[in-house]
Amino acid sequence: MRPNSPTLTDPVRLRRARAAIFGIFAVNGFLLAAWVVHIPAISERTGISHATLGWLLLLLAGGALIGMQVAGPLADRYGSRLMVILAGVFISFGVIGPGLATDAVWLGVALTVFGFGNGALDVSMNSQAVHAERLYRRPIMSAFHAFFSIGGVVGSLLGAAALAAGWPPLTSLAVAAAIGFVTVAGCAPFLLPHVAPAEHTAPDRVAGRRGTGASRKVLALGALAFALFLSEGAANDWSTLQVKEHLGTSDAMAALAFGAFALMMTVGRFGADRVSAALGPVAVVRYGTLIAAAGIGTVIVSGWVWLTLAGWALFGLGLSGCIPQIFTAAGNLSVGSAGVNMSRVVGMGYVGLLAGPALLGWLTKLMPLTATMLVPLVFVLLASRYAGLVGRPRVPSELNQSV
């Protein structure tokens, strides 16, 4: 920093940084939604089957996992600010790729590139958010994730409007890319700057002597993220079909299941920071997962559509604040390797997000879809049992500006 520049603890500087990080989270959700709403149109244009699309989506996921592992060490070395800017620009232009694809091969390449940018941005923006929370000295992580959800809603609505207006996917995605680029450019000057790791080598040496314990904690937090992301993935992909098949409702009524889940997930994230500040992160995860268990348990036993919808809403509310607490805990394990720790925990969670829907799909060959919801029920109960893993470590005061 320049000698005459505002310090990182300046209230105005911090508020601007937090607003900028809100913008980055929102634009990530926006760009992902822009791609998702165009999946049917792009599938038709490229002439691929649903089965082929499933394999191509695995390439997107693989690209994201690679992006996470690349971005983590680079964020530790060069700062999460630089990585947020680079990954934000990369994914903004990367979202155009699927609109240019004319066959399965080029769509696969485009989705791999887009996934790489998404994974890199996911890790770097969460690292930046952890640093902001450390400087604020109070929980603010859940609100960042709420803005990701809001960005997704906005992206879905604008994408649907563009399709209704008859815009081709390339035009719509190009507009989304422009919005993404402008947003990243507008947020970039206000993101938190990097302080070289050399300025806090002593604490890192202490962390290094406890490296084995820290690695075990990273794996444990990753397992917790896996369990909760798997549960979230079950709701994302199967809630609508569960209501339709189990209760015989219309498509429109069944769609309300995911709507209820997503809405309460967003609402809950805006309130989770206050709960964390008052009761601590362990309470957010422990009681949140118990609420989620009550919700998915209701879904399993309910034979009434409105009660089932309430169950899905309760499931979303319970899960809403849990993942942000895990990411905060991972980012605070060791300041000098926050990016690497974050990439591992986020990566394990992402595997759960992918594995959950696939596992439930396989189980439907053996039992009804509603019965497979016992899997997320077991996972959220296990997460409640091990909620103590997110107990926030003390961060030395001299590291509070390490961003």
N, C-alpha and C positions, 0 to 999 in steps of 0.2 A: 504494500500500500504506500501511497505517497504520504510524506510527513503531514501535510495539511488536509488530508482527506478525512472524512468522518470515520470513526472507529466502528468496528463491527457491532459494538454494543450500543451504538447510537440508536435511540428508539425509532427515529424516522427511517434510518438505513435498514433496520430490521423489518419494519412494516413493509417497506418497498420490496425487500428480498422475499418476504413471505408471499406477497401478492404476485411476484414474478414466478415463484415456484408453483403457486396455485395455477397460474396460466399454463405452465409446462405440463402439469398433471392433466389439466383440462384438454389441452391440445393432443395429448397422447390418446386419451379416451375418444376424442373427436375423430382422429385419423383412423383408429381401429374400427370405429362404428361406420365410417365412410366406406371402408372396404367390405365390412360384413353385409351392409344393406345391398351391395352390388353383387353379392355372390351369385344369386340366380341369373342375373343378366349376363354376367361374365361367363358363367358355366354354359349358358345357351350359345353365346358368341363363339366360344372355343370348342363347342361340341363335345364336352366331356361328360361322362356318366357320374352318377353320385359316388360310385365306388372309386373312380379315378380322382374325384374331388377330395375324397377322404384321404387318399394317399398324398395328394398335393398339400393338404393342410398339415400333414406331418412334416413336410419340408418347411413350411412356415414356422412350425414349432421348433424344428431342428435349428433353423436359422436364428430364432430367438435365443435358444440355449447357448449357441456359440457367441452371439452378441453379448449375452450376460457375462460369460467367462472372459471375454476380451475386455469389456468395459470396466470390470471390477479392478484389476491391477492397474489399468491406465488411470482410473479415477484416483487411486491412491498415489500414483506417481506425479500426475499432472494436475489433479484437482477435478472434483465433480463438476465444477462450473464449465470447464472446457469440454468435458465429455457430454454434458447436457446440450451444449450448443451444437457440437458436431453431430451427436446422435439425433437431435431435434431436426436439424437441416437434412440429415440423411433420410430419416423416415418421412419427412415432408415431401421430398422428391420421390422417395421409394413407393409411396402410395399410388403414384401414377402408373407404375409398372404393370399391375394387373389389367389396367384399362388398355394397355398397348398390346397385351398378349393375344395371339390369334390361334394358338394351339396349346396342347397340354405341356409340351416341353418349355415353351417360353413362359407360360403361366407358372410352372414350377420354379423357374429361375427367378421370376419376379417376386413370387411369394417368399423364396429364401432370402432375397435381398431385403424385402420389407420386414420379414421376421427378424433379421439381424438388427436392423435399425430399432425395431420395437424393443428387443431384448436389451440392447445397449442403453436405450433411453430409460427403460424400466429401472435398471440398476443405478444409473447415474442420478436420475431424478430422486430416487429414494435415498441415496446417499446425501444429496443436497438437502433433502427434507430433514434427515436425521441431524445434520449440522445446524440447520435453522432451529430445530427443537432444542438442541443443546444450548444454543445461545439464548433462546427465550427462557430457558430454565423452567418450562412447564409443558405439559403435553399439548402438542398441536398436530401430531402426525395423522390422526384420523381425518381431520378436515382436508388435508391434501388428497386423500383417497376419495373423499366425497366429491371433490372437484373433478377427479377422473371420471366418476360416475356421471356427473352433470355433463361433462364433455361428450360422453357416450350418448346421452340422451339427445343433445343438440345435434351431434353428427348423424344420428339415426333419423331425426326429424327432417334435417336439411337434405339428407340423401334421399329420403322417401319423397320429399317435395320435388327434387330434381327429376326423379324417375317418373313421377306423376306428370311433370311438365314435358316429358318426352326427351329429356337430355340423354345423349349417349353416355355410357359409363366413363369414357375417356374425358369428356368435358366436365362431368361432375367431379371426378377424381382430381382433375387439374385445378379446379376451383378449390377443392379441399386442400390440395398441396399449397396453393397460394396463401390460403388462410393460415395453414400451419407454419409456413415460412415467415410470414409477417408477424405472427404471434411469438415465435421463437426469437426473431430479431428484436421485437419490442421488449421482451422479457430479459434478454441476455445482459444488458448493462446493469441490471439490478440484482443478478444472482450473486451469491456469496463467493468471494475470491478464495484462492488457494493459499495456504501457508505451507511452506516446504517442510517435509517430514523431519529434516535435520533440526528444526526448532523444538522438537519434542522427543529427542532420541532417548533420553533417560527413562521416561515412562514406557517407551516401547521396548527397552531392554528388559524391564520388569515383565512386560507382557510376553516377551520372547522366552523368558525362563519358565513361564507357565504355558508354553505353546501347546503342549499336549492337552492340558485341561481346556484351553480355549478352543482347540480343534474339536474336542468332544462336545463342547457347548454349541459350537456351530452346527455339528451334526444333529444334536438334539433339537435345536431350534428349527433346523431344516426338516426334521421328521414331523415336528408340530405343524410347520407350514404345509407340508405334504398332506397331512390329515385334514386340515381346514380347507385347503384349496381343492382337495378331492371332493369334499362335501359341497363346496361352492359350485364346482363343475357339475355335480349331480343335479343341482337346481337349475343351472344355466341350460343344460341340454335335455333334461328329462321331466322337468316340472309340468310343462304344458301337456306332454304326451301322457304323463301319469294321471292327470285329471281327466283327460279325454277317455282313456281306456278304462280307468277304474270306475268312473261315474257316468260314462256315456254322454258327456256334454257336447255342445257344439264347439267348433274350432274357436269361435270368438270368446266363448266363456272359458275354455281351456287356456287361452292366451293370457287371461287375467292372472293365472297362477304365477307365471314368470314376472308379470307386471307387479304383482303384490310383493314378490320376493325382492325385485330390484329396487322398488320404491322404498321399502323399509330398510334395505341395505344402505341406501343413500341417506335417508333420514337419520338412521342410527349412527352413521359416521360423523354427522355434525354434532351429535351429543356425546360421543364416546370420549372426546378429550376432556370434557368436564368431569365425567365419571372417573377417568383415569387420574385426574388431578386430585379429586376428592378421596378416592378409595385405593388408587394405585393400579398399575397395569395388570398385576396378577388377578385382581378382582374383575377387571374387564374381561379377561379371557375365561376365568373360572365360571363366573355367573353368566357371561355371554354364551358360552357353549352349553350351559345347562338350559338357558332359554331356547337355544337352537335345538337341543334335544327334545324339549317339550313341543316345539313346533313340528319337527319331522315325525315325532311320535304321534302327534295329532293327525298328520297326513296319512300315516300308515293305518290308523284305526278308524278314521272318519268315513262315513258313508253319505255325508251331506256336503254339497258343493261349497257352500259358504263357509262351513267349518274348515274344510280342506284349504280353501283360499286363505283363511286366517292362519292355518298352520304354516303355509308357505311364507306368509308375511312375518310370522314369529321367527321362522327359521332365518330369514334375511336379517331381521333385527338383531338376533343373537350373534350371528356371524360378523356383523358389520364392523365392530371395533377390534376384533381379535387379530387379524393380520397386521394392522399398523403397529400393534404392541410388539409383535414378533420382529418386525423390521427394525423398530427402534432398538430392541435388545441386541439384535445382530450388529447394528451400526455402532453401538457403544461398547462392544466387547474389547475392541482395540482400535484406537483412533488411527494409528498408522496403517492398519490393514482393513479399515472399515469397508472399502470398496470390494475387496476380495471376499470378506465375510458375507457382505450383502449379496454378492453374485452367487455364492454357494447356497445361501438360504433361499433366495428368490428362485434359483434354478431348481432346487428340490421341490419347492412349492409348485412351480410351473409343471413339473412332471406329474404331480398329483392332480393338477387341473386337467391334464390330458388323460391321465390314467383312470380317473373316476368315471367319466362317461363310458369309456371303453369297457371297464370292468362291469359296470351295471348292464351294459348291452350284452355282454357275454352271459351274465347270470340270468338274463331273461329267457335263455334257452332252457333253464332249469326251474324257474319259478316266475310268478307274475311280477310285472314291473313294480307294483306297489311294495311287494315283499322285498325287493332288492334295496329299498330305502332303509332297511336295517343296517346296511353297510355304512352310510353316512351317520346314522344314529350311533353306531359303535364308535366311529372315529371321533365324533364330537364329545362323547363321554370320555374317551381316552384323553382327548385334549384338555378336558376339564380336570382330569386327574393329574396331569402334568403341567398345569398352568403356571406353577411356580418357576418354570424355566425362564419366564419373561421378566422376572424380578430385575429391575433396572440397576445396572452396576453404577458405582460412583465414578464419575469422570473427573480427573484432576482439574482444578480451576485453571491451571495454566494451559489446558488443552481446549478451553472453551472457544478459542478463535481458530481452531485447526479445521479449516474447511477447504 
